[in-house]
Amino acid sequence: MSAATTRSRTTDRLCAEAVDLARSAAEEAAAPGVVGEHAGLVSEGDRVVTHYFECKELGYRGWRWAVTVARASRAKIVTLDEVVLLPGSDALLAPEWVPWSERLRPGDMGPGDLLPTDADDARLESGYTDDERLDPGYTGADEPTPNSPLSADMAELVEAEDAEVTPVVPAHLLAAPTRGSIASVAEELGLRRARVLSRYGLHIAADRWDEAFGAKTPMAQAAPATCVSCGFLQPIGGTLGQAFGVCANEFAPADGRVVSLAYGCGGHSEAAVMPTPPQPAQPVIDETRVDPFPLRPTQDTGSVPPQDDETAADLGHS
């Protein structure tokens, strides 16, 4: 081991004793009252020492002020190198940064927010996209995409007419496609969307909708019937229209939502009519009859049977 290596591992005495200089530098850089006790020192090299001070600032638990001092060769004066706030072994740190595309959740978007889909032009032209939920709506090739409404018969017809094949998707064209090309036919049929839902995108959308308003929900389990027979169900087109629709009952919990045909609720249009509660009979008043009300009770209304005067005299009654 060389002498230089031995000296570099030995803490310099003057730098180690410069605690007051390091504290003054830390207090100057920090807010008043946040520099705590001296928490030790570390030899960084030959005549270079870092002093650590506790940080009392709120929100920085476990952090330390690190002040590095140094001394030139054969010099008696210790100079300040740098002051920085560093986290310790038990410091409270911010969570690891996550890209926005991984943090975004359904329902996070608000008015004015834009959600760009992740796509690469080169991959898009080759028929692939970075977003697995989408497929190219039109690739410029002779064969239509698996989920495209453009049938194989239409593609064969265009090929038989020697149509011009455009090398890019219609969304990237600078001018209108030439008449007779596949792009022109797709535009006339309303198929000029650059991308459409892939089979994977259809499946995850169906799973998400079925989980929210599907047959296994508590509301559907207690419903009198399913949405497929409800008059408030508004059908939707496309592949998902075979299993889903839109609820149009303003009193239903799924009003304006996409619901499964197997879903149901108490607002079903054909639900049984609730029986009317029994009503008491109306009182009958006969206004043409007069009921007599005697002012004095008759003799036969008491608890003692009526007697003549002679019997009453024998008994001593007056």
C-alpha positions as CSV (number, residue, x, y, z in Angstrom):
1,M,0.0,0.0,0.0
2,S,1.4,3.4,-1.0
3,A,1.8,6.3,1.3
4,A,-0.7,8.4,-0.7
5,T,-3.3,5.8,-0.2
6,T,-2.7,5.7,3.5
7,R,-2.9,9.5,3.8
8,S,-6.2,9.6,1.8
9,R,-7.9,7.2,4.3
10,T,-6.7,9.2,7.3
11,T,-9.1,12.0,8.4
12,D,-7.4,15.4,8.3
13,R,-7.3,16.9,11.8
14,L,-7.9,20.5,10.8
15,C,-10.8,19.7,8.5
16,A,-12.3,17.5,11.2
17,E,-12.1,20.3,13.8
18,A,-13.8,22.8,11.4
19,V,-17.3,22.0,12.9
20,D,-18.1,25.7,13.5
21,L,-17.2,26.6,10.0
22,A,-19.4,23.8,8.6
23,R,-22.3,24.8,10.9
24,S,-22.1,28.4,9.9
25,A,-22.2,27.5,6.2
26,A,-25.2,25.2,6.7
27,E,-27.1,27.8,8.7
28,E,-26.4,30.4,6.0
29,A,-27.8,28.0,3.3
30,A,-30.8,26.8,5.3
31,A,-33.7,28.5,7.0
32,P,-33.1,29.7,10.6
33,G,-33.5,27.0,13.2
34,V,-33.5,24.0,10.9
35,V,-29.9,23.0,11.4
36,G,-29.6,20.5,14.2
37,E,-26.9,18.7,16.1
38,H,-23.6,17.5,14.5
39,A,-24.2,14.0,13.3
40,G,-20.7,12.9,12.4
41,L,-18.2,13.3,9.6
42,V,-16.8,11.3,6.7
43,S,-13.4,11.6,5.2
44,E,-13.9,12.0,1.4
45,G,-10.2,12.0,0.5
46,D,-6.9,13.6,1.2
47,R,-7.6,16.7,3.3
48,V,-11.4,16.6,2.4
49,V,-14.0,16.0,5.1
50,T,-17.8,16.1,5.0
51,H,-19.6,17.2,8.2
52,Y,-23.3,16.1,8.7
53,F,-25.9,18.0,10.7
54,E,-29.4,17.0,11.5
55,C,-32.2,18.7,9.6
56,K,-35.2,19.9,11.8
57,E,-37.2,21.2,8.9
58,L,-40.8,19.8,8.7
59,G,-41.2,17.3,5.9
60,Y,-37.5,16.3,5.8
61,R,-37.4,13.5,8.4
62,G,-34.1,11.6,8.2
63,W,-32.4,14.2,6.0
64,R,-29.0,15.7,6.8
65,W,-27.1,18.9,5.9
66,A,-23.8,17.8,4.4
67,V,-21.1,20.4,4.5
68,T,-17.8,19.5,2.7
69,V,-14.6,21.4,3.8
70,A,-11.1,21.0,2.3
71,R,-7.6,22.2,3.0
72,A,-4.8,22.8,0.5
73,S,-1.5,21.0,0.8
74,R,0.6,22.6,3.6
75,A,-2.1,25.2,4.3
76,K,-3.3,26.0,7.8
77,I,-6.7,27.4,6.6
78,V,-9.7,25.2,6.0
79,T,-12.0,26.4,3.2
80,L,-15.6,25.6,2.4
81,D,-16.3,23.3,-0.6
82,E,-20.1,22.8,-0.8
83,V,-23.3,22.6,1.2
84,V,-26.1,20.3,0.3
85,L,-29.2,18.6,1.9
86,L,-28.9,14.8,1.5
87,P,-31.3,12.0,2.5
88,G,-30.2,9.6,5.2
89,S,-30.8,5.9,5.5
90,D,-34.3,6.4,7.1
91,A,-35.2,9.6,5.2
92,L,-38.7,10.2,4.0
93,L,-38.4,10.2,0.2
94,A,-40.9,11.0,-2.6
95,P,-42.3,7.9,-4.4
96,E,-40.6,6.8,-7.6
97,W,-41.7,8.8,-10.6
98,V,-44.2,7.0,-12.8
99,P,-44.9,8.1,-16.4
100,W,-48.3,9.7,-17.0
101,S,-49.3,6.9,-19.3
102,E,-49.0,4.4,-16.4
103,R,-50.6,6.7,-13.8
104,L,-53.7,7.5,-15.8
105,R,-56.9,5.7,-14.7
106,P,-60.4,5.7,-16.1
107,G,-62.2,8.8,-15.1
108,D,-59.1,11.0,-14.7
109,M,-59.7,13.0,-17.8
110,G,-61.5,16.3,-17.5
111,P,-62.7,19.1,-19.9
112,G,-59.8,20.2,-22.1
113,D,-57.6,17.2,-21.4
114,L,-56.0,15.4,-24.3
115,L,-55.1,11.7,-24.2
116,P,-52.8,11.0,-27.2
117,T,-52.5,7.3,-28.1
118,D,-48.9,6.0,-28.3
119,A,-48.2,5.4,-32.0
120,D,-45.1,5.3,-34.2
121,D,-45.5,6.3,-37.9
122,A,-43.1,3.6,-39.0
123,R,-45.0,0.9,-37.2
124,L,-48.3,2.3,-38.2
125,E,-47.4,2.1,-41.8
126,S,-46.4,-1.5,-41.3
127,G,-49.7,-2.4,-39.7
128,Y,-48.7,-2.3,-36.1
129,T,-49.3,0.2,-33.3
130,D,-47.8,0.6,-29.8
131,D,-51.3,0.7,-28.3
132,E,-52.6,-2.9,-28.2
133,R,-56.2,-1.7,-28.0
134,L,-56.2,-0.4,-31.6
135,D,-55.6,-1.8,-35.0
136,P,-55.0,0.1,-38.2
137,G,-58.3,1.1,-39.8
138,Y,-56.6,1.2,-43.1
139,T,-53.1,0.1,-44.0
140,G,-52.9,0.8,-47.7
141,A,-52.4,-2.9,-48.5
142,D,-54.7,-5.1,-50.6
143,E,-55.8,-7.2,-47.7
144,P,-58.2,-5.5,-45.2
145,T,-57.5,-5.7,-41.5
146,P,-59.3,-8.5,-39.5
147,N,-61.7,-6.1,-37.8
148,S,-62.3,-3.9,-40.8
149,P,-65.8,-3.8,-42.4
150,L,-64.1,-3.7,-45.8
151,S,-64.9,-7.2,-47.1
152,A,-62.5,-9.4,-49.1
153,D,-64.9,-9.3,-52.1
154,M,-64.6,-5.5,-52.3
155,A,-60.8,-5.8,-52.1
156,E,-60.8,-8.4,-55.0
157,L,-63.0,-6.1,-57.0
158,V,-60.7,-3.1,-56.6
159,E,-57.7,-5.3,-57.4
160,A,-59.4,-6.5,-60.6
161,E,-59.8,-2.9,-61.7
162,D,-56.1,-2.2,-61.3
163,A,-56.6,0.4,-58.6
164,E,-53.7,2.5,-57.4
165,V,-52.5,1.4,-53.9
166,T,-51.4,4.3,-51.7
167,P,-48.3,3.6,-49.6
168,V,-49.5,5.5,-46.4
169,V,-52.7,5.6,-44.4
170,P,-55.4,8.1,-45.4
171,A,-54.9,10.2,-42.3
172,H,-51.4,11.1,-43.5
173,L,-52.3,12.0,-47.0
174,L,-51.8,15.6,-48.1
175,A,-54.4,15.4,-50.9
176,A,-57.6,13.6,-51.6
177,P,-56.9,10.0,-52.7
178,T,-57.2,9.2,-56.3
179,R,-60.5,8.0,-57.5
180,G,-60.6,4.2,-57.8
181,S,-57.9,3.6,-55.2
182,I,-58.5,1.6,-52.0
183,A,-58.3,4.8,-50.0
184,S,-61.0,6.4,-52.1
185,V,-63.3,3.5,-51.8
186,A,-62.7,3.4,-48.0
187,E,-63.5,7.1,-47.8
188,E,-66.7,6.7,-49.7
189,L,-67.8,3.9,-47.3
190,G,-67.0,6.0,-44.3
191,L,-64.0,3.8,-43.4
192,R,-61.3,6.5,-43.3
193,R,-60.5,6.1,-39.6
194,A,-56.8,5.6,-39.2
195,R,-57.3,3.0,-36.5
196,V,-60.1,0.9,-35.1
197,L,-60.5,-1.3,-32.1
198,S,-58.5,-4.5,-32.2
199,R,-59.8,-7.8,-30.9
200,Y,-57.9,-7.2,-27.7
201,G,-59.4,-3.7,-27.4
202,L,-62.9,-5.1,-27.9
203,H,-62.4,-7.8,-25.2
204,I,-61.1,-5.4,-22.5
205,A,-63.9,-2.9,-23.2
206,A,-66.5,-5.7,-23.0
207,D,-65.0,-6.9,-19.7
208,R,-64.9,-3.4,-18.2
209,W,-68.5,-2.7,-19.2
210,D,-69.7,-6.1,-18.0
211,E,-68.0,-5.6,-14.6
212,A,-69.8,-2.3,-14.1
213,F,-73.2,-3.2,-15.5
214,G,-73.3,-6.9,-16.1
215,A,-75.3,-10.0,-15.1
216,K,-73.1,-10.6,-12.0
217,T,-73.9,-7.2,-10.3
218,P,-76.2,-7.2,-7.3
219,M,-78.6,-4.9,-9.1
220,A,-79.0,-7.5,-12.0
221,Q,-79.4,-10.4,-9.6
222,A,-82.4,-8.7,-8.0
223,A,-83.9,-7.4,-11.2
224,P,-87.3,-8.8,-12.4
225,A,-85.9,-9.2,-16.0
226,T,-82.9,-8.4,-18.2
227,C,-82.2,-5.4,-20.4
228,V,-82.6,-7.4,-23.6
229,S,-86.4,-7.3,-23.1
230,C,-86.5,-3.7,-21.8
231,G,-88.1,-1.0,-23.8
232,F,-85.6,1.6,-22.5
233,L,-82.6,-0.2,-24.0
234,Q,-81.1,1.7,-27.0
235,P,-79.2,-0.7,-29.3
236,I,-75.7,0.2,-30.5
237,G,-73.9,-0.8,-33.7
238,G,-70.7,-2.7,-34.3
239,T,-69.5,-5.9,-32.8
240,L,-70.2,-4.9,-29.3
241,G,-73.8,-4.3,-30.1
242,Q,-74.4,-8.0,-30.0
243,A,-73.9,-8.0,-26.2
244,F,-74.4,-4.4,-25.1
245,G,-76.7,-1.4,-25.4
246,V,-77.3,2.0,-23.9
247,C,-79.8,2.6,-21.1
248,A,-82.3,5.4,-21.7
249,N,-84.3,5.2,-18.5
250,E,-83.8,8.4,-16.6
251,F,-84.8,6.8,-13.3
252,A,-82.5,3.8,-13.7
253,P,-79.0,3.7,-12.1
254,A,-77.4,3.0,-15.5
255,D,-79.1,5.9,-17.4
256,G,-76.8,6.9,-20.3
257,R,-74.4,4.1,-19.6
258,V,-73.4,1.1,-21.7
259,V,-75.1,-1.9,-20.1
260,S,-74.9,-5.6,-20.8
261,L,-78.0,-7.2,-22.4
262,A,-77.9,-9.6,-19.4
263,Y,-78.0,-6.6,-16.9
264,G,-81.3,-5.6,-15.3
265,C,-82.7,-3.3,-12.7
266,G,-86.0,-2.3,-11.1
267,G,-86.7,0.2,-13.8
268,H,-87.5,-2.5,-16.4
269,S,-90.3,-1.4,-18.7
270,E,-92.1,-4.7,-18.4
271,A,-91.8,-4.9,-14.6
272,A,-95.0,-6.1,-12.8
273,V,-97.3,-3.3,-11.7
274,M,-97.4,-3.0,-8.0
275,P,-100.9,-3.7,-6.5
276,T,-102.7,-0.7,-5.1
277,P,-102.9,-0.6,-1.3
278,P,-106.4,-1.3,0.0
279,Q,-108.5,1.8,0.7
280,P,-111.1,2.0,3.5
281,A,-114.7,2.3,2.6
282,Q,-116.1,5.8,2.4
283,P,-118.5,6.7,5.2
284,V,-122.2,6.6,4.3
285,I,-124.3,9.6,5.5
286,D,-128.1,9.5,5.1
287,E,-129.2,13.1,5.2
288,T,-132.9,12.3,4.6
289,R,-133.4,10.4,7.9
290,V,-133.9,11.9,11.3
291,D,-132.6,10.0,14.3
292,P,-134.5,10.7,17.6
293,F,-132.4,11.5,20.6
294,P,-134.5,11.5,23.8
295,L,-133.7,14.1,26.4
296,R,-134.5,11.8,29.3
297,P,-133.8,8.0,29.4
298,T,-136.8,5.6,29.3
299,Q,-137.6,3.2,32.1
300,D,-136.4,0.1,30.3
301,T,-132.9,1.5,29.8
302,G,-131.7,1.1,33.4
303,S,-130.1,-1.8,35.2
304,V,-133.1,-2.3,37.6
305,P,-136.3,-3.7,36.1
306,P,-139.3,-1.4,36.2
307,Q,-141.9,-1.9,39.0
308,D,-145.3,-0.5,39.7
309,D,-146.2,1.9,42.5
310,E,-147.7,-0.6,44.9
311,T,-144.7,-2.9,44.9
312,A,-142.5,0.1,45.5
313,A,-144.6,1.2,48.5
314,D,-144.2,-2.2,50.1
315,L,-140.5,-2.0,49.8
316,G,-140.5,1.4,51.5
317,H,-140.0,3.4,48.4
318,S,-141.8,6.7,48.1
